[in-house]
Amino acid sequence: MNAKQAAGYRAAELVKDGMTVGLGTGSTAYYAIERIGEMVEKGLRIRAIATSNASEELAVKYQIPLVKAAEVGHLDIAIDGADEVDPQMALIKGGGGALLREKLVAINSSRFVVIADSSKMVPHLGKFKLPIEVVPFCYEWTLRQLEARYPVPFEQRMREGGKYVTDNGNYIVDAAFGKIDNPAKLNEELKAITGIVDHGLFVNIASTVIVGYEDGRTEVKEASCSKE
């Protein structure tokens, strides 16, 4: 069992009968969905909302019942990966391009469980480029606002020779901020810029972090105060 699988499987143990569950996106979330699917096959009764088309396809493969947001008032738990996790459990997410749906699901969950291998645990955020989701309309203007305000490299994400388009039909700009000294402040500044839909800083959202190690061990970290 590798580190990602260890973290994903440990998180799946938190899913109980009758829960409504948010299913994350990415290589670590894959293992959580896989394990939850095995539990459903053995009789676990849950409902789920997926954070991306890819995760939705995986849930269908494992016959995990899916529902729409209009059918539920909140989620009992959401399980998702992260690109970086700092000691205060602030995160950078969005390497897989699903940051907006992931954040919507996370903030509407009673418990947001982050799963990561030990390499994702960092002393401060920023080595991983920060994804920023922007609307396509006049996106050049939004990019200029960012470049004028922050003296760091910004790069529009591309895929197969064209612009990367999220499941929501938006673009992503990746920002090489380097060390982010105040994630909460940057979080608010970016959200105030017109043209930005959202970004990959998740501050004061995670309830639990499960860290997986290559020897199969896991470590569980809890936030100092619960979301509930």
N, CA, C and O of each residue as an XYZ file, in Angstrom:
912
protein
N       0.854     -1.189      0.000
C       0.000      0.000      0.000
C       0.892      1.243      0.000
O       1.728      1.402      0.890
N       0.721      2.129     -0.995
C       1.533      3.338     -1.043
C       0.933      4.440     -0.169
O      -0.129      4.263      0.427
N       1.623      5.574     -0.102
C       1.213      6.654      0.802
C      -0.165      7.208      0.454
O      -0.991      7.431      1.339
N      -0.412      7.430     -0.831
C      -1.702      7.981     -1.245
C      -2.838      7.007     -0.938
O      -3.897      7.408     -0.457
N      -2.612      5.745     -1.217
C      -3.633      4.740     -0.936
C      -3.901      4.649      0.554
O      -5.053      4.531      0.971
N      -2.845      4.702      1.365
C      -3.011      4.623      2.817
C      -3.887      5.762      3.327
O      -4.785      5.540      4.138
N      -3.627      6.987      2.852
C      -4.416      8.141      3.278
C      -5.857      8.032      2.797
O      -6.791      8.290      3.556
N      -6.037      7.650      1.539
C      -7.382      7.539      0.982
C      -8.218      6.486      1.676
O      -9.392      6.711      1.970
N      -7.623      5.347      1.938
C      -8.360      4.268      2.598
C      -8.684      4.628      4.052
O      -9.752      4.282      4.557
N      -7.763      5.320      4.718
C      -8.030      5.732      6.105
C      -9.198      6.712      6.148
O     -10.044      6.631      7.038
N      -9.249      7.630      5.195
C     -10.356      8.592      5.146
C     -11.677      7.903      4.883
O     -12.702      8.289      5.443
N     -11.665      6.890      4.040
C     -12.910      6.171      3.720
C     -13.532      5.551      4.966
O     -14.747      5.363      5.023
N     -12.712      5.231      5.960
C     -13.239      4.645      7.198
C     -14.156      5.617      7.942
O     -14.956      5.196      8.777
N     -14.044      6.916      7.642
C     -14.871      7.927      8.310
C     -16.277      8.013      7.719
O     -17.156      8.649      8.300
N     -16.488      7.382      6.580
C     -17.790      7.416      5.917
C     -18.692      6.352      6.532
O     -18.355      5.168      6.548
N     -19.832      6.786      7.033
C     -20.749      5.883      7.723
C     -22.088      5.802      6.988
O     -22.415      6.641      6.148
N     -22.834      4.780      7.329
C     -24.133      4.526      6.706
C     -25.046      5.748      6.835
O     -25.158      6.338      7.910
N     -25.691      6.117      5.735
C     -26.639      7.223      5.734
C     -26.042      8.579      5.437
O     -26.778      9.561      5.337
N     -24.743      8.663      5.295
C     -24.099      9.956      5.050
C     -24.267     10.426      3.611
O     -24.464      9.632      2.691
N     -24.183     11.740      3.447
C     -24.049     12.349      2.131
C     -22.608     12.835      2.035
O     -22.131     13.572      2.898
N     -21.923     12.414      0.975
C     -20.463     12.513      0.919
C     -20.011     13.313     -0.304
O     -20.536     13.125     -1.401
N     -19.043     14.200     -0.114
C     -18.401     14.899     -1.220
C     -17.180     14.119     -1.661
O     -16.318     13.790     -0.845
N     -17.103     13.822     -2.950
C     -16.000     13.046     -3.506
C     -15.033     13.978     -4.223
O     -15.413     14.666     -5.171
N     -13.799     13.999     -3.778
C     -12.799     14.896     -4.334
C     -12.262     14.445     -5.675
O     -12.762     13.501     -6.286
N     -11.230     15.146     -6.117
C     -10.635     14.923     -7.433
C      -9.127     14.764     -7.292
O      -8.503     15.439     -6.473
N      -8.541     13.876     -8.086
C      -7.092     13.742     -8.098
C      -6.625     12.352     -7.740
O      -7.426     11.462     -7.451
N      -5.310     12.177     -7.762
C      -4.727     10.850     -7.605
C      -4.913     10.269     -6.209
O      -5.025      9.051     -6.068
N      -4.948     11.103     -5.176
C      -5.166     10.593     -3.820
C      -6.646     10.363     -3.558
O      -7.024      9.365     -2.945
N      -7.488     11.289     -4.022
C      -8.938     11.109     -3.884
C      -9.405      9.852     -4.601
O     -10.392      9.236     -4.200
N      -8.704      9.471     -5.653
C      -9.047      8.247     -6.382
C      -9.141      7.058     -5.434
O     -10.072      6.256     -5.516
N      -8.162      6.953     -4.532
C      -8.139      5.803     -3.633
C      -9.284      5.841     -2.623
O      -9.826      4.800     -2.250
N      -9.648      7.049     -2.180
C     -10.790      7.156     -1.274
C     -12.070      6.706     -1.971
O     -12.876      5.976     -1.395
N     -12.251      7.147     -3.219
C     -13.444      6.762     -3.975
C     -13.440      5.251     -4.218
O     -14.474      4.593     -4.098
N     -12.282      4.716     -4.556
C     -12.163      3.274     -4.777
C     -12.603      2.499     -3.536
O     -13.381      1.550     -3.626
N     -12.095      2.917     -2.383
C     -12.423      2.206     -1.141
C     -13.887      2.389     -0.767
O     -14.533      1.443     -0.317
N     -14.416      3.597     -0.947
C     -15.838      3.819     -0.668
C     -16.688      2.957     -1.583
O     -17.708      2.417     -1.157
N     -16.273      2.824     -2.842
C     -16.992      1.951     -3.767
C     -17.033      0.515     -3.287
O     -18.062     -0.151     -3.407
N     -15.925      0.028     -2.745
C     -15.890     -1.328     -2.197
C     -16.838     -1.458     -1.012
O     -17.486     -2.489     -0.833
N     -16.912     -0.407     -0.207
C     -17.811     -0.412      0.947
C     -19.273     -0.395      0.516
O     -20.115     -1.047      1.133
N     -19.573      0.355     -0.549
C     -20.936      0.389     -1.089
C     -21.326     -0.992     -1.600
O     -22.454     -1.442     -1.396
N     -20.399     -1.654     -2.257
C     -20.662     -3.001     -2.778
C     -21.005     -3.973     -1.652
O     -21.751     -4.933     -1.847
N     -20.439     -3.704     -0.459
C     -20.683     -4.579      0.687
C     -21.904     -4.153      1.496
O     -22.220     -4.765      2.516
N     -22.602     -3.087      1.036
C     -23.851     -2.726      1.688
C     -23.927     -1.348      2.290
O     -24.977     -0.971      2.810
N     -22.836     -0.563      2.242
C     -22.878      0.795      2.760
C     -23.876      1.627      1.957
O     -23.850      1.624      0.726
N     -24.751      2.336      2.661
C     -25.759      3.165      1.993
C     -25.407      4.635      2.174
O     -25.490      5.180      3.275
N     -25.018      5.258      1.087
C     -24.673      6.681      1.111
C     -25.198      7.348     -0.149
O     -25.677      6.686     -1.070
N     -25.098      8.685     -0.171
C     -25.297      9.473     -1.382
C     -24.080     10.356     -1.540
O     -23.426     10.701     -0.555
N     -23.770     10.723     -2.771
C     -22.532     11.469     -2.984
C     -22.693     12.542     -4.044
O     -23.555     12.456     -4.918
N     -21.834     13.568     -3.944
C     -21.681     14.605     -4.962
C     -20.213     14.610     -5.366
O     -19.332     14.665     -4.508
N     -19.947     14.552     -6.664
C     -18.580     14.526     -7.167
C     -18.128     15.937     -7.541
O     -18.938     16.767     -7.953
N     -16.829     16.202     -7.394
C     -16.305     17.545     -7.634
C     -15.766     17.744     -9.047
O     -15.289     18.829     -9.377
N     -15.834     16.718     -9.876
C     -15.369     16.839    -11.257
C     -16.023     15.770    -12.106
O     -16.579     14.798    -11.595
N     -15.948     15.966    -13.404
C     -16.469     14.951    -14.315
C     -15.723     13.639    -14.143
O     -16.323     12.567    -14.209
N     -14.408     13.720    -13.921
C     -13.600     12.514    -13.755
C     -14.021     11.732    -12.512
O     -14.132     10.507    -12.556
N     -14.256     12.438    -11.402
C     -14.674     11.769    -10.171
C     -16.092     11.221    -10.295
O     -16.417     10.180     -9.723
N     -16.925     11.923    -11.038
C     -18.282     11.427    -11.282
C     -18.238     10.118    -12.062
O     -18.977      9.183    -11.755
N     -17.381     10.054    -13.058
C     -17.237      8.819    -13.838
C     -16.737      7.681    -12.966
O     -17.170      6.538    -13.115
N     -15.818      7.997    -12.052
C     -15.296      6.983    -11.147
C     -16.375      6.496    -10.188
O     -16.467      5.301     -9.904
N     -17.193      7.425     -9.690
C     -18.291      7.038     -8.798
C     -19.288      6.135     -9.516
O     -19.769      5.158     -8.943
N     -19.592      6.453    -10.743
C     -20.500      5.613    -11.530
C     -19.904      4.218    -11.707
O     -20.608      3.215    -11.595
N     -18.612      4.165    -11.983
C     -17.925      2.876    -12.151
C     -18.090      2.008    -10.911
O     -18.309      0.802    -11.016
N     -17.983      2.630     -9.727
C     -18.086      1.885     -8.477
C     -19.511      1.852     -7.917
O     -19.738      1.418     -6.787
N     -20.459      2.316     -8.724
C     -21.891      2.265     -8.359
C     -22.186      3.001     -7.056
O     -22.996      2.554     -6.244
N     -21.517      4.135     -6.870
C     -21.805      5.010     -5.736
C     -22.955      5.928     -6.139
O     -22.824      6.659     -7.121
N     -24.079      5.919     -5.416
C     -25.237      6.741     -5.802
C     -24.916      8.230     -5.757
O     -24.442      8.741     -4.742
N     -25.175      8.917     -6.856
C     -24.902     10.346     -6.952
C     -26.186     11.150     -6.858
O     -27.237     10.715     -7.329
N     -26.099     12.324     -6.248
C     -27.244     13.235     -6.152
C     -26.793     14.622     -6.579
O     -25.597     14.891     -6.692
N     -27.758     15.497     -6.813
C     -27.463     16.886     -7.160
C     -27.587     17.759     -5.911
O     -28.257     17.389     -4.947
N     -26.934     18.919     -5.943
C     -26.928     19.814     -4.785
C     -28.346     20.196     -4.358
O     -28.615     20.348     -3.167
N     -29.254     20.351     -5.328
C     -30.626     20.749     -5.016
C     -31.353     19.698     -4.172
O     -32.374     19.990     -3.549
N     -30.822     18.484     -4.159
C     -31.478     17.389     -3.438
C     -31.006     17.261     -2.004
O     -31.596     16.502     -1.234
N     -29.954     17.983     -1.618
C     -29.418     17.878     -0.261
C     -29.159     19.265      0.322
O     -28.824     20.202     -0.403
N     -29.315     19.384      1.622
C     -29.074     20.668      2.267
C     -27.619     20.902      2.611
O     -27.149     22.040      2.607
N     -26.897     19.818      2.911
C     -25.481     19.917      3.243
C     -24.873     18.534      3.077
O     -25.576     17.547      2.862
N     -23.552     18.485      3.183
C     -22.835     17.216      3.142
C     -22.333     16.882      4.540
O     -21.908     17.767      5.283
N     -22.385     15.624      4.889
C     -21.865     15.212      6.189
C     -20.348     15.236      6.202
O     -19.730     15.584      7.209
N     -19.750     14.863      5.070
C     -18.298     14.795      4.993
C     -17.868     14.965      3.539
O     -18.574     14.541      2.624
N     -16.722     15.579      3.332
C     -16.101     15.649      2.005
C     -14.661     15.203      2.159
O     -13.997     15.535      3.141
N     -14.185     14.450      1.183
C     -12.826     13.921      1.220
C     -12.116     14.332     -0.061
O     -12.604     14.058     -1.157
N     -10.971     14.987      0.070
C     -10.276     15.480     -1.113
C      -8.786     15.599     -0.832
O      -8.364     15.641      0.323
N      -8.001     15.651     -1.885
C      -6.562     15.799     -1.762
C      -6.149     17.252     -1.697
O      -6.989     18.149     -1.633
N      -4.838     17.477     -1.714
C      -4.281     18.839     -1.706
C      -2.913     18.808     -2.371
O      -2.228     17.785     -2.377
N      -2.535     19.938     -2.925
C      -1.213     20.071     -3.526
C      -0.182     20.497     -2.489
O       0.992     20.139     -2.591
N      -0.617     21.259     -1.496
C       0.232     21.635     -0.361
C      -0.643     21.799      0.880
O      -1.799     22.214      0.794
N      -0.061     21.462      2.042
C      -0.726     21.649      3.334
C       0.294     22.252      4.289
O       1.372     21.689      4.478
N      -0.040     23.407      4.900
C       0.901     24.019      5.838
C       0.555     23.620      7.278
O      -0.462     22.960      7.489
N       1.358     23.993      8.265
C       1.110     23.564      9.646
C      -0.220     24.050     10.222
O      -0.731     23.447     11.166
N      -0.789     25.123      9.677
C      -2.089     25.618     10.144
C      -3.248     24.990      9.364
O      -4.402     25.385      9.531
N      -2.933     24.010      8.511
C      -3.917     23.291      7.693
C      -4.547     24.181      6.631
O      -5.659     23.919      6.174
N      -3.832     25.237      6.239
C      -4.205     25.964      5.029
C      -3.678     25.164      3.840
O      -2.669     24.467      3.945
N      -4.369     25.272      2.719
C      -4.065     24.421      1.579
C      -3.876     25.225      0.306
O      -4.395     26.332      0.165
N      -3.113     24.636     -0.629
C      -3.212     25.002     -2.041
C      -3.794     23.797     -2.751
O      -3.290     22.681     -2.622
N      -4.864     24.033     -3.505
C      -5.523     23.007     -4.299
C      -5.748     23.549     -5.714
O      -5.623     24.748     -5.962
N      -6.078     22.651     -6.619
C      -6.405     23.089     -7.967
C      -5.447     22.625     -9.035
O      -5.591     22.992    -10.201
N      -4.454     21.809     -8.650
C      -3.551     21.282     -9.650
C      -4.272     20.465    -10.702
O      -3.845     20.395    -11.854
N      -5.370     19.847    -10.293
C      -6.181     19.053    -11.222
C      -7.254     19.851    -11.925
O      -7.987     19.310    -12.753
N      -7.361     21.148    -11.604
C      -8.283     22.023    -12.311
C      -9.693     22.074    -11.781
O     -10.557     22.693    -12.402
N      -9.960     21.430    -10.631
C     -11.336     21.361    -10.122
C     -11.543     22.221     -8.882
O     -12.442     21.942     -8.088
N     -10.732     23.260     -8.697
C     -10.716     23.998     -7.435
C     -12.053     24.612     -7.049
O     -12.400     24.623     -5.868
N     -12.821     25.127     -8.021
C     -14.079     25.790     -7.683
C     -15.087     24.797     -7.129
O     -15.689     25.037     -6.082
N     -15.272     23.696     -7.818
C     -16.214     22.680     -7.323
C     -15.722     22.086     -6.007
O     -16.515     21.809     -5.107
N     -14.403     21.894     -5.903
C     -13.855     21.356     -4.666
C     -14.125     22.293     -3.487
O     -14.457     21.833     -2.394
N     -13.986     23.598     -3.702
C     -14.212     24.545     -2.607
C     -15.689     24.627     -2.253
O     -16.037     24.709     -1.075
N     -16.553     24.608     -3.246
C     -17.994     24.619     -2.984
C     -18.408     23.424     -2.126
O     -19.181     23.559     -1.178
N     -17.884     22.271     -2.475
C     -18.210     21.056     -1.720
C     -17.604     21.126     -0.322
O     -18.256     20.761      0.656
N     -16.367     21.590     -0.224
C     -15.693     21.638      1.075
C     -16.413     22.548      2.066
O     -16.626     22.164      3.216
N     -16.790     23.755      1.626
C     -17.388     24.706      2.567
C     -18.821     24.350      2.920
O     -19.374     24.882      3.883
N     -19.432     23.449      2.145
C     -20.792     23.012      2.445
C     -20.823     21.632      3.083
O     -21.836     20.934      3.034
N     -19.704     21.249      3.680
C     -19.594     19.975      4.377
C     -19.378     20.208      5.864
O     -18.657     21.122      6.265
N     -20.008     19.374      6.673
C     -19.801     19.481      8.119
C     -18.363     19.143      8.498
O     -17.819     19.681      9.462
N     -17.756     18.246      7.726
C     -16.366     17.861      7.991
C     -15.637     17.724      6.665
O     -16.022     16.919      5.817
N     -14.583     18.510      6.487
C     -13.780     18.451      5.266
C     -12.473     17.756      5.600
O     -11.651     18.281      6.350
N     -12.289     16.572      5.037
C     -11.128     15.737      5.311
C     -10.154     15.823      4.137
O     -10.500     15.488      3.004
N      -8.949     16.269      4.420
C      -7.908     16.396      3.403
C      -6.987     15.185      3.490
O      -6.525     14.820      4.571
N      -6.728     14.572      2.347
C      -5.848     13.410      2.308
C      -4.632     13.746      1.449
O      -4.764     14.312      0.363
N      -3.441     13.389      1.949
C      -2.215     13.760      1.244
C      -1.083     12.835      1.638
O      -1.039     12.331      2.760
N      -0.162     12.615      0.702
C       1.058     11.912      1.085
C       1.984     12.904      1.774
O       1.794     14.116      1.668
N       2.973     12.394      2.471
C       3.796     13.232      3.340
C       4.557     14.320      2.579
O       4.937     15.330      3.172
N       4.786     14.129      1.275
C       5.514     15.144      0.498
C       4.728     16.437      0.342
O       5.300     17.476      0.011
N       3.404     16.380      0.579
C       2.556     17.569      0.424
C       2.548     18.447      1.676
O       2.013     19.556      1.654
N       3.133     17.959      2.755
C       3.189     18.737      3.988
C       4.388     19.683      3.920
O       5.529     19.241      3.778
N       4.122     20.990      4.022
C       5.166     21.999      3.823
C       5.173     22.994      4.982
O       4.151     23.172      5.644
N       6.320     23.653      5.240
C       6.377     24.646      6.313
C       5.608     25.914      5.982
O       5.150     26.614      6.885
N       5.461     26.219      4.690
C       4.654     27.358      4.261
C       4.187     27.099      2.833
O       4.834     26.364      2.086
N       3.077     27.696      2.462
C       2.527     27.514      1.126
C       3.296     28.349      0.099
O       3.902     29.365      0.437
N       3.259     27.903     -1.153
C       3.741     28.736     -2.237
C       4.743     28.122     -3.188
O       4.948     28.653     -4.279
N       5.376     27.022     -2.814
C       6.281     26.380     -3.760
C       5.487     25.861     -4.955
O       5.929     25.971     -6.099
N       4.315     25.296     -4.682
C       3.402     24.879     -5.749
C       2.693     26.118     -6.283
O       2.217     26.944     -5.503
N       2.618     26.253     -7.584
C       1.964     27.422     -8.167
C       0.499     27.473     -7.761
O      -0.180     26.447     -7.718
N       0.018     28.677     -7.463
C      -1.363     28.863     -7.017
C      -2.302     28.970     -8.223
O      -2.169     29.907     -9.011
N      -3.242     28.041     -8.388
C      -4.200     28.133     -9.489
C      -5.266     29.187     -9.196
O      -5.799     29.265     -8.089
N      -5.559     29.984    -10.202
C      -6.586     31.022    -10.100
C      -7.547     30.823    -11.266
O      -7.137     30.881    -12.425
N      -8.809     30.592    -10.970
C      -9.813     30.360    -12.023
C     -10.428     31.691    -12.433
O     -10.924     32.437    -11.589
N     -10.396     31.986    -13.726
C     -10.887     33.271    -14.228
C     -11.916     33.033    -15.329
O     -11.867     32.021    -16.029
N     -12.849     33.976    -15.476
C     -13.844     33.869    -16.534
C     -13.166     34.169    -17.871
O     -12.285     35.027    -17.930
N     -13.556     33.482    -18.943
C     -12.927     33.710    -20.242
C     -13.150     35.113    -20.794
O     -12.287     35.642    -21.495
N     -14.295     35.726    -20.489
C     -14.596     37.052    -21.016
C     -13.569     38.066    -20.510
O     -13.421     38.266    -19.304
N     -12.876     38.690    -21.433
C     -11.861     39.703    -21.092
C     -10.841     39.182    -20.080
O     -10.373     39.932    -19.223
N     -10.502     37.913    -20.180
C      -9.554     37.338    -19.223
C      -8.200     38.047    -19.278
O      -7.460     38.070    -18.295
N      -7.888     38.623    -20.435
C      -6.630     39.368    -20.551
C      -6.597     40.547    -19.576
O      -5.547     40.881    -19.027
N      -7.760     41.170    -19.370
C      -7.826     42.286    -18.427
C      -7.605     41.801    -16.995
O      -6.915     42.443    -16.203
N      -8.200     40.668    -16.689
C      -8.017     40.101    -15.351
C      -6.552     39.770    -15.117
O      -6.009     40.034    -14.044
N      -5.920     39.193    -16.126
C      -4.508     38.856    -16.002
C      -3.659     40.109    -15.813
O      -2.693     40.099    -15.049
N      -4.016     41.179    -16.504
C      -3.270     42.433    -16.350
C      -3.422     42.986    -14.931
O      -2.465     43.506    -14.357
N      -4.624     42.873    -14.372
C      -4.821     43.325    -12.990
C      -3.902     42.570    -12.041
O      -3.285     43.158    -11.153
N      -3.822     41.269    -12.240
C      -2.970     40.438    -11.391
C      -1.498     40.827    -11.541
O      -0.782     40.975    -10.551
N      -1.063     40.988    -12.772
C       0.338     41.319    -13.028
C       0.706     42.703    -12.484
O       1.835     42.931    -12.050
N      -0.271     43.626    -12.516
C      -0.018     44.969    -11.999
C       0.074     44.980    -10.472
O       0.783     45.801     -9.890
N      -0.645     44.067     -9.841
C      -0.705     44.075     -8.373
C       0.395     43.223     -7.736
O       0.913     43.563     -6.673
N       0.744     42.127     -8.385
C       1.698     41.195     -7.788
C       2.892     40.987     -8.726
O       2.706     40.557     -9.864
N       4.091     41.280     -8.276
C       5.281     41.149     -9.121
C       5.809     39.715     -9.155
O       6.962     39.458     -8.808
N       4.956     38.794     -9.576
C       5.341     37.381     -9.664
C       4.925     36.857    -11.038
O       4.072     37.464    -11.685
N       5.504     35.750    -11.498
C       5.129     35.199    -12.804
C       3.715     34.598    -12.794
O       3.352     33.844    -11.891
N       2.941     34.944    -13.804
C       1.630     34.357    -14.032
C       1.649     33.634    -15.379
O       2.191     34.150    -16.356
N       1.065     32.458    -15.425
C       1.086     31.667    -16.658
C      -0.291     31.051    -16.893
O      -0.821     30.355    -16.027
N      -0.859     31.306    -18.053
C      -2.141     30.697    -18.368
C      -1.945     29.208    -18.601
O      -1.055     28.803    -19.349
N      -2.772     28.397    -17.964
C      -2.644     26.951    -18.109
C      -3.111     26.524    -19.501
O      -4.142     26.974    -20.000
N      -2.319     25.643    -20.106
C      -2.614     25.153    -21.446
C      -2.772     23.638    -21.401
O      -2.307     22.978    -20.472
N      -3.436     23.100    -22.419
C      -3.561     21.651    -22.548
C      -3.701     21.301    -24.020
O      -4.567     21.836    -24.712
N      -2.845     20.397    -24.498
C      -2.894     19.922    -25.880
C      -2.899     21.083    -26.873
O      -3.658     21.090    -27.842
N      -2.035     22.062    -26.608
C      -1.875     23.166    -27.527
C      -2.907     24.263    -27.440
O      -2.797     25.269    -28.140
N      -3.921     24.090    -26.584
C      -4.954     25.112    -26.424
C      -5.084     25.516    -24.971
O      -4.413     24.963    -24.099
N      -5.945     26.474    -24.716
C      -6.168     26.935    -23.348
C      -6.863     25.850    -22.533
O      -7.795     25.202    -23.008
N      -6.399     25.663    -21.305
C      -7.058     24.721    -20.399
C      -8.420     25.292    -20.014
O      -8.522     26.453    -19.620
N      -9.459     24.476    -20.128
C     -10.820     24.893    -19.783
C     -11.324     23.987    -18.672
O     -11.289     22.764    -18.805
N     -11.796     24.575    -17.574
C     -12.305     23.792    -16.452
C     -13.654     23.180    -16.793
O     -14.253     23.491    -17.822
N     -14.120     22.306    -15.912
C     -15.448     21.709    -16.091
C     -16.545     22.769    -16.052
O     -17.671     22.519    -16.484
N     -16.214     23.961    -15.531
C     -17.175     25.061    -15.460
C     -17.054     26.010    -16.643
O     -17.768     27.010    -16.717
N     -16.146     25.697    -17.575
C     -15.983     26.526    -18.763
C     -15.099     27.739    -18.566
O     -15.141     28.672    -19.369
N     -14.293     27.742    -17.503
C     -13.414     28.873    -17.221
C     -11.958     28.539    -17.540
O     -11.628     27.396    -17.857
N     -11.096     29.546    -17.451
C      -9.664     29.366    -17.639
C      -8.970     29.316    -16.279
O      -9.544     29.696    -15.259
N      -7.726     28.840    -16.286
C      -6.914     28.847    -15.066
C      -5.595     29.553    -15.340
O      -4.923     29.291    -16.337
N      -5.244     30.447    -14.436
C      -3.938     31.096    -14.435
C      -3.172     30.567    -13.228
O      -3.689     30.575    -12.111
N      -1.934     30.103    -13.450
C      -1.103     29.589    -12.362
C      -0.093     30.651    -11.958
O       0.654     31.159    -12.794
N      -0.074     30.985    -10.666
C       0.759     32.075    -10.150
C       1.897     31.533     -9.291
O       1.663     30.806     -8.325
N       3.117     31.888     -9.646
C       4.306     31.443     -8.901
C       4.623     32.450     -7.802
O       5.560     33.237     -7.935
N       3.851     32.431     -6.717
C       4.030     33.410     -5.639
C       5.286     33.155     -4.822
O       5.821     34.072     -4.199
N       5.758     31.913     -4.822
C       6.821     31.608     -3.880
C       6.233     31.546     -2.470
O       5.057     31.220     -2.306
N       7.031     31.853     -1.463
C       6.545     31.767     -0.085
C       5.371     32.715      0.134
O       5.484     33.919     -0.095
N       4.241     32.161      0.578
C       3.056     32.957      0.892
C       3.030     33.163      2.405
O       2.686     32.248      3.154
N       3.389     34.352      2.846
C       3.505     34.619      4.275
C       2.149     34.725      4.969
O       2.014     34.366      6.139
N       1.150     35.217      4.244
C      -0.164     35.418      4.857
C      -1.251     34.888      3.919
O      -1.839     35.662      3.163
N      -1.526     33.578      3.955
C      -2.528     32.995      3.052
C      -3.901     33.625      3.208
O      -4.607     33.799      2.215
N      -4.298     33.969      4.422
C      -5.625     34.542      4.646
C      -5.768     35.893      3.950
O      -6.809     36.187      3.364
N      -4.731     36.702      4.016
C      -4.759     38.021      3.386
C      -4.807     37.886      1.860
O      -5.597     38.562      1.201
N      -3.975     37.025      1.307
C      -3.964     36.821     -0.143
C      -5.286     36.236     -0.619
O      -5.768     36.572     -1.701
N      -5.862     35.373      0.180
C      -7.170     34.792     -0.123
C      -8.204     35.882     -0.353
O      -8.928     35.855     -1.348
N      -8.276     36.836      0.557
C      -9.268     37.904      0.458
C      -8.950     38.867     -0.680
O      -9.857     39.331     -1.370
N      -7.679     39.168     -0.880
C      -7.298     40.082     -1.957
C      -7.696     39.531     -3.325
O      -8.249     40.253     -4.154
N      -7.416     38.265     -3.551
C      -7.719     37.665     -4.855
C      -9.216     37.584     -5.097
O      -9.679     37.816     -6.214
N      -9.966     37.262     -4.074
C     -11.421     37.147     -4.230
C     -12.068     38.490     -4.558
O     -13.177     38.532     -5.090
N     -11.382     39.579     -4.245
C     -11.939     40.916     -4.478
C     -11.692     41.420     -5.897
O     -12.201     42.478     -6.269
N     -10.921     40.682     -6.694
C     -10.607     41.117     -8.055
C     -11.683     40.633     -9.017
O     -11.914     39.430     -9.142
N     -12.333     41.556     -9.689
C     -13.368     41.205    -10.656
C     -12.752     40.429    -11.809
O     -11.719     40.817    -12.356
N     -13.396     39.337    -12.165
C     -12.891     38.468    -13.215
C     -12.365     37.158    -12.669
O     -12.308     36.156    -13.382
N     -11.979     37.168    -11.391
C     -11.559     35.929    -10.735
C     -12.796     35.230    -10.171
O     -13.553     35.815     -9.397
N     -12.985     33.990    -10.564
C     -14.101     33.201    -10.041
C     -13.759     32.710     -8.642
O     -14.535     32.890     -7.704
N     -12.606     32.096     -8.510
C     -12.083     31.660     -7.209
C     -10.640     31.236     -7.411
O     -10.103     31.347     -8.513
N     -10.012     30.750     -6.350
C      -8.603     30.387     -6.427
C      -8.347     29.197     -5.520
O      -9.230     28.756     -4.784
N      -7.123     28.684     -5.583
C      -6.817     27.444     -4.894
C      -6.359     27.560     -3.461
O      -5.923     26.559     -2.891
N      -6.433     28.730     -2.844
C      -6.142     28.841     -1.414
C      -7.372     28.418     -0.615
O      -8.451     28.987     -0.776
N      -7.201     27.418      0.244
C      -8.268     26.960      1.135
C      -7.807     27.283      2.548
O      -6.952     26.591      3.101
N      -8.368     28.328      3.128
C      -7.929     28.813      4.439
C      -9.061     28.636      5.448
O     -10.192     29.056      5.202
N      -8.755     28.020      6.570
C      -9.743     27.765      7.637
C     -10.940     26.961      7.117
O     -12.081     27.220      7.502
N     -10.680     26.004      6.257
C     -11.736     25.151      5.706
C     -11.548     23.696      6.134
O     -12.526     23.012      6.434
N     -10.323     23.224      6.167
C     -10.056     21.820      6.496
C     -10.380     21.524      7.955
O     -10.000     22.275      8.854
N     -11.079     20.433      8.176
C     -11.368     19.961      9.534
C     -10.331     18.951      9.995
O      -9.921     18.941     11.155
N      -9.912     18.094      9.056
C      -9.015     16.981      9.354
C      -8.032     16.823      8.207
O      -8.403     16.971      7.043
N      -6.783     16.524      8.529
C      -5.795     16.165      7.517
C      -5.270     14.774      7.838
O      -4.809     14.510      8.948
N      -5.347     13.888      6.847
C      -4.807     12.538      6.996
C      -3.586     12.429      6.094
O      -3.682     12.558      4.873
N      -2.438     12.189      6.718
C      -1.172     12.112      5.993
C      -0.791     10.648      5.817
O      -0.773      9.882      6.781
N      -0.489     10.267      4.585
C      -0.060      8.905      4.309
C       1.439      8.832      4.096
O       2.043      9.752      3.545
N       2.045      7.718      4.542
C       3.471      7.493      4.389
C       3.713      6.244      3.549
O       2.851      5.372      3.441
N       4.904      6.176      2.955
C       5.190      5.092      2.020
C       5.198      3.712      2.668
O       5.049      2.706      1.974
N       5.370      3.650      3.983
C       5.332      2.353      4.658
C       3.922      1.943      5.039
O       3.726      0.931      5.713
N       2.915      2.745      4.600
C       1.516      2.406      4.872
C       0.955      3.044      6.122
O      -0.240      2.922      6.391
N       1.798      3.730      6.902
C       1.310      4.411      8.100
C       0.490      5.640      7.717
O       0.642      6.195      6.629
N      -0.373      6.046      8.630
C      -1.108      7.297      8.459
C      -1.040      8.099      9.742
O      -0.911      7.547     10.835
N      -1.129      9.407      9.590
C      -1.166     10.324     10.726
C      -2.369     11.239     10.546
O      -2.597     11.759      9.454
N      -3.133     11.437     11.600
C      -4.345     12.252     11.538
C      -4.140     13.542     12.323
O      -3.761     13.517     13.494
N      -4.393     14.654     11.673
C      -4.299     15.967     12.303
C      -5.692     16.594     12.301
O      -6.389     16.559     11.288
N      -6.092     17.160     13.423
C      -7.407     17.784     13.542
C      -7.258     19.291     13.728
O      -6.331     19.766     14.383
N      -8.196     20.030     13.136
C      -8.212     21.476     13.328
C      -8.504     21.798     14.781
O      -9.155     21.018     15.475
N      -8.025     22.946     15.246
C      -8.195     23.318     16.649
C      -9.643     23.577     17.006
O     -10.042     23.432     18.161
N     -10.446     23.970     15.990
C     -11.875     24.166     16.233
C     -12.647     23.535     15.096
O     -12.226     23.586     13.941
N     -13.771     22.945     15.426
C     -14.582     22.225     14.426
C     -15.416     23.174     13.617
O     -15.746     24.269     14.073
N     -15.766     22.756     12.403
C     -16.679     23.537     11.570
C     -18.119     23.424     12.057
O     -18.957     24.280     11.771
N     -18.389     22.352     12.797
C     -19.757     22.099     13.204
C     -20.178     23.054     14.319
O     -21.312     22.988     14.794
